[in-house]
Amino acid sequence: MKTFGQWLENVDTPFVFHVTKKEYLPKIMKEGLKPMQTSNWVTTGGDRHGQGEIYVFEDEGDAVKWAFKMDWDLYKGSMDGNIFILKIKNTGEWEPDNNSPLEKAGAFGEWLKRFRAVPPEDIVSAETITQEMVQAVVKRSNAAYE
């Protein structure tokens, strides 16, 4: 099994990465990811972002950054196991997600979306966000500017 650091070194893998809350994990692992589920993100007017698509990241480093953002926004940066990154077989059929162009600044790869469900057998693993993951991504980001 590859460690997180090894995933960062080899981003041209047949996987994509989805970030989710711990409370959703049992259902996702049993039923897979489905479109049109409750959104974690709403506009200031109360509308959901997007149209109910499933969102993933091409690069795990971007998933770590988003997981850290979620942990900070929803749990005050507690890093106590509330946010997970799912590693998913990339079966294709994704399109670019252009909903958050400013948040994508400094991205390592493409942010993607689709309406088609992800079956549970395509979910390879689920790993909680850790401080070590965040530190590895910060180090990788800093190296890009050296």
Chimera marker file (.cmm) of the C-alpha trace (Angstrom):
<marker_set name="trace">
<marker id="1" x="0.000" y="0.000" z="0.000" r="1" g="1" b="0" radius="0.5"/>
<marker id="2" x="1.337" y="3.447" z="-0.907" r="1" g="1" b="0" radius="0.5"/>
<marker id="3" x="1.887" y="6.016" z="1.780" r="1" g="1" b="0" radius="0.5"/>
<marker id="4" x="0.531" y="9.529" z="1.438" r="1" g="1" b="0" radius="0.5"/>
<marker id="5" x="3.956" y="10.859" z="0.452" r="1" g="1" b="0" radius="0.5"/>
<marker id="6" x="4.232" y="8.288" z="-2.331" r="1" g="1" b="0" radius="0.5"/>
<marker id="7" x="0.854" y="9.387" z="-3.717" r="1" g="1" b="0" radius="0.5"/>
<marker id="8" x="2.124" y="12.959" z="-3.851" r="1" g="1" b="0" radius="0.5"/>
<marker id="9" x="5.174" y="11.885" z="-5.846" r="1" g="1" b="0" radius="0.5"/>
<marker id="10" x="3.073" y="10.053" z="-8.440" r="1" g="1" b="0" radius="0.5"/>
<marker id="11" x="0.080" y="12.192" z="-9.334" r="1" g="1" b="0" radius="0.5"/>
<marker id="12" x="-0.418" y="10.555" z="-12.741" r="1" g="1" b="0" radius="0.5"/>
<marker id="13" x="-2.385" y="7.697" z="-11.220" r="1" g="1" b="0" radius="0.5"/>
<marker id="14" x="-5.708" y="6.190" z="-12.258" r="1" g="1" b="0" radius="0.5"/>
<marker id="15" x="-7.389" y="7.698" z="-9.187" r="1" g="1" b="0" radius="0.5"/>
<marker id="16" x="-9.381" y="10.772" z="-8.213" r="1" g="1" b="0" radius="0.5"/>
<marker id="17" x="-10.043" y="12.023" z="-4.683" r="1" g="1" b="0" radius="0.5"/>
<marker id="18" x="-13.258" y="13.099" z="-2.962" r="1" g="1" b="0" radius="0.5"/>
<marker id="19" x="-13.508" y="14.866" z="0.401" r="1" g="1" b="0" radius="0.5"/>
<marker id="20" x="-16.354" y="14.123" z="2.793" r="1" g="1" b="0" radius="0.5"/>
<marker id="21" x="-17.461" y="14.321" z="6.413" r="1" g="1" b="0" radius="0.5"/>
<marker id="22" x="-17.079" y="11.343" z="8.750" r="1" g="1" b="0" radius="0.5"/>
<marker id="23" x="-20.846" y="11.230" z="9.322" r="1" g="1" b="0" radius="0.5"/>
<marker id="24" x="-21.420" y="10.444" z="5.619" r="1" g="1" b="0" radius="0.5"/>
<marker id="25" x="-18.702" y="7.790" z="5.369" r="1" g="1" b="0" radius="0.5"/>
<marker id="26" x="-20.644" y="4.616" z="6.356" r="1" g="1" b="0" radius="0.5"/>
<marker id="27" x="-23.402" y="5.307" z="3.811" r="1" g="1" b="0" radius="0.5"/>
<marker id="28" x="-20.907" y="6.240" z="1.081" r="1" g="1" b="0" radius="0.5"/>
<marker id="29" x="-18.851" y="3.085" z="1.647" r="1" g="1" b="0" radius="0.5"/>
<marker id="30" x="-22.031" y="0.979" z="1.446" r="1" g="1" b="0" radius="0.5"/>
<marker id="31" x="-23.888" y="2.772" z="-1.385" r="1" g="1" b="0" radius="0.5"/>
<marker id="32" x="-21.198" y="4.786" z="-3.180" r="1" g="1" b="0" radius="0.5"/>
<marker id="33" x="-21.329" y="8.471" z="-4.059" r="1" g="1" b="0" radius="0.5"/>
<marker id="34" x="-24.603" y="9.700" z="-5.488" r="1" g="1" b="0" radius="0.5"/>
<marker id="35" x="-25.403" y="13.039" z="-7.109" r="1" g="1" b="0" radius="0.5"/>
<marker id="36" x="-27.981" y="15.442" z="-5.649" r="1" g="1" b="0" radius="0.5"/>
<marker id="37" x="-27.097" y="14.740" z="-2.008" r="1" g="1" b="0" radius="0.5"/>
<marker id="38" x="-27.119" y="17.394" z="0.714" r="1" g="1" b="0" radius="0.5"/>
<marker id="39" x="-24.510" y="20.031" z="-0.105" r="1" g="1" b="0" radius="0.5"/>
<marker id="40" x="-21.837" y="21.081" z="2.388" r="1" g="1" b="0" radius="0.5"/>
<marker id="41" x="-21.579" y="24.469" z="0.695" r="1" g="1" b="0" radius="0.5"/>
<marker id="42" x="-24.201" y="27.137" z="0.120" r="1" g="1" b="0" radius="0.5"/>
<marker id="43" x="-24.075" y="30.684" z="-1.179" r="1" g="1" b="0" radius="0.5"/>
<marker id="44" x="-24.730" y="33.680" z="1.053" r="1" g="1" b="0" radius="0.5"/>
<marker id="45" x="-28.267" y="33.597" z="-0.341" r="1" g="1" b="0" radius="0.5"/>
<marker id="46" x="-28.735" y="30.016" z="0.886" r="1" g="1" b="0" radius="0.5"/>
<marker id="47" x="-28.541" y="28.305" z="-2.532" r="1" g="1" b="0" radius="0.5"/>
<marker id="48" x="-26.337" y="25.261" z="-3.031" r="1" g="1" b="0" radius="0.5"/>
<marker id="49" x="-23.112" y="25.620" z="-4.979" r="1" g="1" b="0" radius="0.5"/>
<marker id="50" x="-23.308" y="23.708" z="-8.239" r="1" g="1" b="0" radius="0.5"/>
<marker id="51" x="-26.225" y="21.631" z="-9.412" r="1" g="1" b="0" radius="0.5"/>
<marker id="52" x="-25.781" y="18.562" z="-7.212" r="1" g="1" b="0" radius="0.5"/>
<marker id="53" x="-22.775" y="17.060" z="-8.973" r="1" g="1" b="0" radius="0.5"/>
<marker id="54" x="-20.155" y="14.828" z="-7.381" r="1" g="1" b="0" radius="0.5"/>
<marker id="55" x="-16.862" y="16.697" z="-7.018" r="1" g="1" b="0" radius="0.5"/>
<marker id="56" x="-13.372" y="15.187" z="-7.064" r="1" g="1" b="0" radius="0.5"/>
<marker id="57" x="-9.764" y="16.250" z="-7.386" r="1" g="1" b="0" radius="0.5"/>
<marker id="58" x="-7.309" y="14.831" z="-9.881" r="1" g="1" b="0" radius="0.5"/>
<marker id="59" x="-4.446" y="15.341" z="-7.425" r="1" g="1" b="0" radius="0.5"/>
<marker id="60" x="-4.501" y="14.188" z="-3.821" r="1" g="1" b="0" radius="0.5"/>
<marker id="61" x="-2.655" y="17.326" z="-2.746" r="1" g="1" b="0" radius="0.5"/>
<marker id="62" x="-5.648" y="19.410" z="-3.811" r="1" g="1" b="0" radius="0.5"/>
<marker id="63" x="-7.930" y="17.049" z="-1.874" r="1" g="1" b="0" radius="0.5"/>
<marker id="64" x="-5.785" y="17.561" z="1.219" r="1" g="1" b="0" radius="0.5"/>
<marker id="65" x="-6.006" y="21.343" z="0.850" r="1" g="1" b="0" radius="0.5"/>
<marker id="66" x="-9.798" y="21.129" z="0.464" r="1" g="1" b="0" radius="0.5"/>
<marker id="67" x="-10.078" y="18.698" z="3.398" r="1" g="1" b="0" radius="0.5"/>
<marker id="68" x="-8.110" y="21.126" z="5.559" r="1" g="1" b="0" radius="0.5"/>
<marker id="69" x="-10.407" y="23.965" z="4.412" r="1" g="1" b="0" radius="0.5"/>
<marker id="70" x="-13.465" y="21.875" z="5.323" r="1" g="1" b="0" radius="0.5"/>
<marker id="71" x="-11.987" y="20.960" z="8.684" r="1" g="1" b="0" radius="0.5"/>
<marker id="72" x="-11.217" y="24.628" z="9.373" r="1" g="1" b="0" radius="0.5"/>
<marker id="73" x="-14.601" y="25.926" z="8.189" r="1" g="1" b="0" radius="0.5"/>
<marker id="74" x="-16.743" y="23.247" z="9.821" r="1" g="1" b="0" radius="0.5"/>
<marker id="75" x="-14.737" y="22.144" z="12.871" r="1" g="1" b="0" radius="0.5"/>
<marker id="76" x="-12.438" y="25.107" z="13.610" r="1" g="1" b="0" radius="0.5"/>
<marker id="77" x="-9.382" y="23.195" z="12.371" r="1" g="1" b="0" radius="0.5"/>
<marker id="78" x="-9.678" y="20.496" z="15.020" r="1" g="1" b="0" radius="0.5"/>
<marker id="79" x="-8.089" y="17.797" z="12.811" r="1" g="1" b="0" radius="0.5"/>
<marker id="80" x="-9.744" y="15.144" z="14.967" r="1" g="1" b="0" radius="0.5"/>
<marker id="81" x="-11.047" y="12.718" z="12.360" r="1" g="1" b="0" radius="0.5"/>
<marker id="82" x="-14.129" y="14.542" z="11.077" r="1" g="1" b="0" radius="0.5"/>
<marker id="83" x="-12.956" y="14.876" z="7.455" r="1" g="1" b="0" radius="0.5"/>
<marker id="84" x="-11.971" y="12.008" z="5.132" r="1" g="1" b="0" radius="0.5"/>
<marker id="85" x="-10.396" y="11.764" z="1.694" r="1" g="1" b="0" radius="0.5"/>
<marker id="86" x="-11.736" y="8.974" z="-0.498" r="1" g="1" b="0" radius="0.5"/>
<marker id="87" x="-9.431" y="7.458" z="-3.089" r="1" g="1" b="0" radius="0.5"/>
<marker id="88" x="-11.578" y="6.480" z="-6.079" r="1" g="1" b="0" radius="0.5"/>
<marker id="89" x="-10.825" y="4.575" z="-9.273" r="1" g="1" b="0" radius="0.5"/>
<marker id="90" x="-10.805" y="7.087" z="-12.107" r="1" g="1" b="0" radius="0.5"/>
<marker id="91" x="-13.187" y="5.599" z="-14.640" r="1" g="1" b="0" radius="0.5"/>
<marker id="92" x="-13.225" y="8.831" z="-16.630" r="1" g="1" b="0" radius="0.5"/>
<marker id="93" x="-16.363" y="10.691" z="-17.618" r="1" g="1" b="0" radius="0.5"/>
<marker id="94" x="-15.466" y="13.720" z="-15.482" r="1" g="1" b="0" radius="0.5"/>
<marker id="95" x="-15.614" y="17.323" z="-16.629" r="1" g="1" b="0" radius="0.5"/>
<marker id="96" x="-13.736" y="20.365" z="-15.305" r="1" g="1" b="0" radius="0.5"/>
<marker id="97" x="-15.263" y="22.091" z="-12.288" r="1" g="1" b="0" radius="0.5"/>
<marker id="98" x="-15.067" y="25.840" z="-12.824" r="1" g="1" b="0" radius="0.5"/>
<marker id="99" x="-17.242" y="26.861" z="-9.855" r="1" g="1" b="0" radius="0.5"/>
<marker id="100" x="-14.419" y="28.268" z="-7.709" r="1" g="1" b="0" radius="0.5"/>
<marker id="101" x="-11.710" y="29.830" z="-9.879" r="1" g="1" b="0" radius="0.5"/>
<marker id="102" x="-10.104" y="31.776" z="-7.023" r="1" g="1" b="0" radius="0.5"/>
<marker id="103" x="-9.952" y="28.733" z="-4.754" r="1" g="1" b="0" radius="0.5"/>
<marker id="104" x="-8.284" y="26.787" z="-7.561" r="1" g="1" b="0" radius="0.5"/>
<marker id="105" x="-5.307" y="29.167" z="-7.637" r="1" g="1" b="0" radius="0.5"/>
<marker id="106" x="-2.209" y="27.105" z="-6.928" r="1" g="1" b="0" radius="0.5"/>
<marker id="107" x="-3.950" y="23.807" z="-7.673" r="1" g="1" b="0" radius="0.5"/>
<marker id="108" x="-1.761" y="20.806" z="-8.441" r="1" g="1" b="0" radius="0.5"/>
<marker id="109" x="-4.263" y="19.255" z="-10.858" r="1" g="1" b="0" radius="0.5"/>
<marker id="110" x="-7.767" y="19.541" z="-12.263" r="1" g="1" b="0" radius="0.5"/>
<marker id="111" x="-10.874" y="19.871" z="-10.124" r="1" g="1" b="0" radius="0.5"/>
<marker id="112" x="-13.583" y="17.693" z="-11.662" r="1" g="1" b="0" radius="0.5"/>
<marker id="113" x="-17.309" y="16.957" z="-11.404" r="1" g="1" b="0" radius="0.5"/>
<marker id="114" x="-20.047" y="14.737" z="-12.822" r="1" g="1" b="0" radius="0.5"/>
<marker id="115" x="-23.657" y="13.719" z="-12.260" r="1" g="1" b="0" radius="0.5"/>
<marker id="116" x="-23.089" y="9.956" z="-12.658" r="1" g="1" b="0" radius="0.5"/>
<marker id="117" x="-22.846" y="8.013" z="-9.384" r="1" g="1" b="0" radius="0.5"/>
<marker id="118" x="-19.636" y="6.390" z="-8.146" r="1" g="1" b="0" radius="0.5"/>
<marker id="119" x="-20.359" y="2.777" z="-7.144" r="1" g="1" b="0" radius="0.5"/>
<marker id="120" x="-18.955" y="1.573" z="-3.801" r="1" g="1" b="0" radius="0.5"/>
<marker id="121" x="-16.638" y="-0.909" z="-5.519" r="1" g="1" b="0" radius="0.5"/>
<marker id="122" x="-14.807" y="2.038" z="-7.128" r="1" g="1" b="0" radius="0.5"/>
<marker id="123" x="-13.898" y="3.463" z="-3.710" r="1" g="1" b="0" radius="0.5"/>
<marker id="124" x="-10.431" y="2.146" z="-2.953" r="1" g="1" b="0" radius="0.5"/>
<marker id="125" x="-9.860" y="3.663" z="0.485" r="1" g="1" b="0" radius="0.5"/>
<marker id="126" x="-10.876" y="6.340" z="2.964" r="1" g="1" b="0" radius="0.5"/>
<marker id="127" x="-8.294" y="8.179" z="5.031" r="1" g="1" b="0" radius="0.5"/>
<marker id="128" x="-8.821" y="10.892" z="7.605" r="1" g="1" b="0" radius="0.5"/>
<marker id="129" x="-6.993" y="14.177" z="7.102" r="1" g="1" b="0" radius="0.5"/>
<marker id="130" x="-3.910" y="14.506" z="9.315" r="1" g="1" b="0" radius="0.5"/>
<marker id="131" x="-1.464" y="17.234" z="10.218" r="1" g="1" b="0" radius="0.5"/>
<marker id="132" x="1.263" y="15.250" z="8.420" r="1" g="1" b="0" radius="0.5"/>
<marker id="133" x="-0.729" y="15.337" z="5.180" r="1" g="1" b="0" radius="0.5"/>
<marker id="134" x="-1.176" y="19.085" z="5.423" r="1" g="1" b="0" radius="0.5"/>
<marker id="135" x="2.523" y="19.579" z="6.153" r="1" g="1" b="0" radius="0.5"/>
<marker id="136" x="3.478" y="17.459" z="3.126" r="1" g="1" b="0" radius="0.5"/>
<marker id="137" x="1.240" y="19.553" z="0.874" r="1" g="1" b="0" radius="0.5"/>
<marker id="138" x="2.631" y="22.820" z="2.260" r="1" g="1" b="0" radius="0.5"/>
<marker id="139" x="6.159" y="21.526" z="1.623" r="1" g="1" b="0" radius="0.5"/>
<marker id="140" x="5.185" y="20.540" z="-1.922" r="1" g="1" b="0" radius="0.5"/>
<marker id="141" x="3.589" y="23.954" z="-2.533" r="1" g="1" b="0" radius="0.5"/>
<marker id="142" x="6.632" y="25.779" z="-1.210" r="1" g="1" b="0" radius="0.5"/>
<marker id="143" x="8.948" y="23.706" z="-3.426" r="1" g="1" b="0" radius="0.5"/>
<marker id="144" x="6.977" y="24.821" z="-6.479" r="1" g="1" b="0" radius="0.5"/>
<marker id="145" x="7.949" y="28.435" z="-5.753" r="1" g="1" b="0" radius="0.5"/>
<marker id="146" x="11.652" y="27.813" z="-5.099" r="1" g="1" b="0" radius="0.5"/>
<link id1="1" id2="2" r="1" g="1" b="0" radius="0.2"/>
<link id1="2" id2="3" r="1" g="1" b="0" radius="0.2"/>
<link id1="3" id2="4" r="1" g="1" b="0" radius="0.2"/>
<link id1="4" id2="5" r="1" g="1" b="0" radius="0.2"/>
<link id1="5" id2="6" r="1" g="1" b="0" radius="0.2"/>
<link id1="6" id2="7" r="1" g="1" b="0" radius="0.2"/>
<link id1="7" id2="8" r="1" g="1" b="0" radius="0.2"/>
<link id1="8" id2="9" r="1" g="1" b="0" radius="0.2"/>
<link id1="9" id2="10" r="1" g="1" b="0" radius="0.2"/>
<link id1="10" id2="11" r="1" g="1" b="0" radius="0.2"/>
<link id1="11" id2="12" r="1" g="1" b="0" radius="0.2"/>
<link id1="12" id2="13" r="1" g="1" b="0" radius="0.2"/>
<link id1="13" id2="14" r="1" g="1" b="0" radius="0.2"/>
<link id1="14" id2="15" r="1" g="1" b="0" radius="0.2"/>
<link id1="15" id2="16" r="1" g="1" b="0" radius="0.2"/>
<link id1="16" id2="17" r="1" g="1" b="0" radius="0.2"/>
<link id1="17" id2="18" r="1" g="1" b="0" radius="0.2"/>
<link id1="18" id2="19" r="1" g="1" b="0" radius="0.2"/>
<link id1="19" id2="20" r="1" g="1" b="0" radius="0.2"/>
<link id1="20" id2="21" r="1" g="1" b="0" radius="0.2"/>
<link id1="21" id2="22" r="1" g="1" b="0" radius="0.2"/>
<link id1="22" id2="23" r="1" g="1" b="0" radius="0.2"/>
<link id1="23" id2="24" r="1" g="1" b="0" radius="0.2"/>
<link id1="24" id2="25" r="1" g="1" b="0" radius="0.2"/>
<link id1="25" id2="26" r="1" g="1" b="0" radius="0.2"/>
<link id1="26" id2="27" r="1" g="1" b="0" radius="0.2"/>
<link id1="27" id2="28" r="1" g="1" b="0" radius="0.2"/>
<link id1="28" id2="29" r="1" g="1" b="0" radius="0.2"/>
<link id1="29" id2="30" r="1" g="1" b="0" radius="0.2"/>
<link id1="30" id2="31" r="1" g="1" b="0" radius="0.2"/>
<link id1="31" id2="32" r="1" g="1" b="0" radius="0.2"/>
<link id1="32" id2="33" r="1" g="1" b="0" radius="0.2"/>
<link id1="33" id2="34" r="1" g="1" b="0" radius="0.2"/>
<link id1="34" id2="35" r="1" g="1" b="0" radius="0.2"/>
<link id1="35" id2="36" r="1" g="1" b="0" radius="0.2"/>
<link id1="36" id2="37" r="1" g="1" b="0" radius="0.2"/>
<link id1="37" id2="38" r="1" g="1" b="0" radius="0.2"/>
<link id1="38" id2="39" r="1" g="1" b="0" radius="0.2"/>
<link id1="39" id2="40" r="1" g="1" b="0" radius="0.2"/>
<link id1="40" id2="41" r="1" g="1" b="0" radius="0.2"/>
<link id1="41" id2="42" r="1" g="1" b="0" radius="0.2"/>
<link id1="42" id2="43" r="1" g="1" b="0" radius="0.2"/>
<link id1="43" id2="44" r="1" g="1" b="0" radius="0.2"/>
<link id1="44" id2="45" r="1" g="1" b="0" radius="0.2"/>
<link id1="45" id2="46" r="1" g="1" b="0" radius="0.2"/>
<link id1="46" id2="47" r="1" g="1" b="0" radius="0.2"/>
<link id1="47" id2="48" r="1" g="1" b="0" radius="0.2"/>
<link id1="48" id2="49" r="1" g="1" b="0" radius="0.2"/>
<link id1="49" id2="50" r="1" g="1" b="0" radius="0.2"/>
<link id1="50" id2="51" r="1" g="1" b="0" radius="0.2"/>
<link id1="51" id2="52" r="1" g="1" b="0" radius="0.2"/>
<link id1="52" id2="53" r="1" g="1" b="0" radius="0.2"/>
<link id1="53" id2="54" r="1" g="1" b="0" radius="0.2"/>
<link id1="54" id2="55" r="1" g="1" b="0" radius="0.2"/>
<link id1="55" id2="56" r="1" g="1" b="0" radius="0.2"/>
<link id1="56" id2="57" r="1" g="1" b="0" radius="0.2"/>
<link id1="57" id2="58" r="1" g="1" b="0" radius="0.2"/>
<link id1="58" id2="59" r="1" g="1" b="0" radius="0.2"/>
<link id1="59" id2="60" r="1" g="1" b="0" radius="0.2"/>
<link id1="60" id2="61" r="1" g="1" b="0" radius="0.2"/>
<link id1="61" id2="62" r="1" g="1" b="0" radius="0.2"/>
<link id1="62" id2="63" r="1" g="1" b="0" radius="0.2"/>
<link id1="63" id2="64" r="1" g="1" b="0" radius="0.2"/>
<link id1="64" id2="65" r="1" g="1" b="0" radius="0.2"/>
<link id1="65" id2="66" r="1" g="1" b="0" radius="0.2"/>
<link id1="66" id2="67" r="1" g="1" b="0" radius="0.2"/>
<link id1="67" id2="68" r="1" g="1" b="0" radius="0.2"/>
<link id1="68" id2="69" r="1" g="1" b="0" radius="0.2"/>
<link id1="69" id2="70" r="1" g="1" b="0" radius="0.2"/>
<link id1="70" id2="71" r="1" g="1" b="0" radius="0.2"/>
<link id1="71" id2="72" r="1" g="1" b="0" radius="0.2"/>
<link id1="72" id2="73" r="1" g="1" b="0" radius="0.2"/>
<link id1="73" id2="74" r="1" g="1" b="0" radius="0.2"/>
<link id1="74" id2="75" r="1" g="1" b="0" radius="0.2"/>
<link id1="75" id2="76" r="1" g="1" b="0" radius="0.2"/>
<link id1="76" id2="77" r="1" g="1" b="0" radius="0.2"/>
<link id1="77" id2="78" r="1" g="1" b="0" radius="0.2"/>
<link id1="78" id2="79" r="1" g="1" b="0" radius="0.2"/>
<link id1="79" id2="80" r="1" g="1" b="0" radius="0.2"/>
<link id1="80" id2="81" r="1" g="1" b="0" radius="0.2"/>
<link id1="81" id2="82" r="1" g="1" b="0" radius="0.2"/>
<link id1="82" id2="83" r="1" g="1" b="0" radius="0.2"/>
<link id1="83" id2="84" r="1" g="1" b="0" radius="0.2"/>
<link id1="84" id2="85" r="1" g="1" b="0" radius="0.2"/>
<link id1="85" id2="86" r="1" g="1" b="0" radius="0.2"/>
<link id1="86" id2="87" r="1" g="1" b="0" radius="0.2"/>
<link id1="87" id2="88" r="1" g="1" b="0" radius="0.2"/>
<link id1="88" id2="89" r="1" g="1" b="0" radius="0.2"/>
<link id1="89" id2="90" r="1" g="1" b="0" radius="0.2"/>
<link id1="90" id2="91" r="1" g="1" b="0" radius="0.2"/>
<link id1="91" id2="92" r="1" g="1" b="0" radius="0.2"/>
<link id1="92" id2="93" r="1" g="1" b="0" radius="0.2"/>
<link id1="93" id2="94" r="1" g="1" b="0" radius="0.2"/>
<link id1="94" id2="95" r="1" g="1" b="0" radius="0.2"/>
<link id1="95" id2="96" r="1" g="1" b="0" radius="0.2"/>
<link id1="96" id2="97" r="1" g="1" b="0" radius="0.2"/>
<link id1="97" id2="98" r="1" g="1" b="0" radius="0.2"/>
<link id1="98" id2="99" r="1" g="1" b="0" radius="0.2"/>
<link id1="99" id2="100" r="1" g="1" b="0" radius="0.2"/>
<link id1="100" id2="101" r="1" g="1" b="0" radius="0.2"/>
<link id1="101" id2="102" r="1" g="1" b="0" radius="0.2"/>
<link id1="102" id2="103" r="1" g="1" b="0" radius="0.2"/>
<link id1="103" id2="104" r="1" g="1" b="0" radius="0.2"/>
<link id1="104" id2="105" r="1" g="1" b="0" radius="0.2"/>
<link id1="105" id2="106" r="1" g="1" b="0" radius="0.2"/>
<link id1="106" id2="107" r="1" g="1" b="0" radius="0.2"/>
<link id1="107" id2="108" r="1" g="1" b="0" radius="0.2"/>
<link id1="108" id2="109" r="1" g="1" b="0" radius="0.2"/>
<link id1="109" id2="110" r="1" g="1" b="0" radius="0.2"/>
<link id1="110" id2="111" r="1" g="1" b="0" radius="0.2"/>
<link id1="111" id2="112" r="1" g="1" b="0" radius="0.2"/>
<link id1="112" id2="113" r="1" g="1" b="0" radius="0.2"/>
<link id1="113" id2="114" r="1" g="1" b="0" radius="0.2"/>
<link id1="114" id2="115" r="1" g="1" b="0" radius="0.2"/>
<link id1="115" id2="116" r="1" g="1" b="0" radius="0.2"/>
<link id1="116" id2="117" r="1" g="1" b="0" radius="0.2"/>
<link id1="117" id2="118" r="1" g="1" b="0" radius="0.2"/>
<link id1="118" id2="119" r="1" g="1" b="0" radius="0.2"/>
<link id1="119" id2="120" r="1" g="1" b="0" radius="0.2"/>
<link id1="120" id2="121" r="1" g="1" b="0" radius="0.2"/>
<link id1="121" id2="122" r="1" g="1" b="0" radius="0.2"/>
<link id1="122" id2="123" r="1" g="1" b="0" radius="0.2"/>
<link id1="123" id2="124" r="1" g="1" b="0" radius="0.2"/>
<link id1="124" id2="125" r="1" g="1" b="0" radius="0.2"/>
<link id1="125" id2="126" r="1" g="1" b="0" radius="0.2"/>
<link id1="126" id2="127" r="1" g="1" b="0" radius="0.2"/>
<link id1="127" id2="128" r="1" g="1" b="0" radius="0.2"/>
<link id1="128" id2="129" r="1" g="1" b="0" radius="0.2"/>
<link id1="129" id2="130" r="1" g="1" b="0" radius="0.2"/>
<link id1="130" id2="131" r="1" g="1" b="0" radius="0.2"/>
<link id1="131" id2="132" r="1" g="1" b="0" radius="0.2"/>
<link id1="132" id2="133" r="1" g="1" b="0" radius="0.2"/>
<link id1="133" id2="134" r="1" g="1" b="0" radius="0.2"/>
<link id1="134" id2="135" r="1" g="1" b="0" radius="0.2"/>
<link id1="135" id2="136" r="1" g="1" b="0" radius="0.2"/>
<link id1="136" id2="137" r="1" g="1" b="0" radius="0.2"/>
<link id1="137" id2="138" r="1" g="1" b="0" radius="0.2"/>
<link id1="138" id2="139" r="1" g="1" b="0" radius="0.2"/>
<link id1="139" id2="140" r="1" g="1" b="0" radius="0.2"/>
<link id1="140" id2="141" r="1" g="1" b="0" radius="0.2"/>
<link id1="141" id2="142" r="1" g="1" b="0" radius="0.2"/>
<link id1="142" id2="143" r="1" g="1" b="0" radius="0.2"/>
<link id1="143" id2="144" r="1" g="1" b="0" radius="0.2"/>
<link id1="144" id2="145" r="1" g="1" b="0" radius="0.2"/>
<link id1="145" id2="146" r="1" g="1" b="0" radius="0.2"/>
</marker_set>
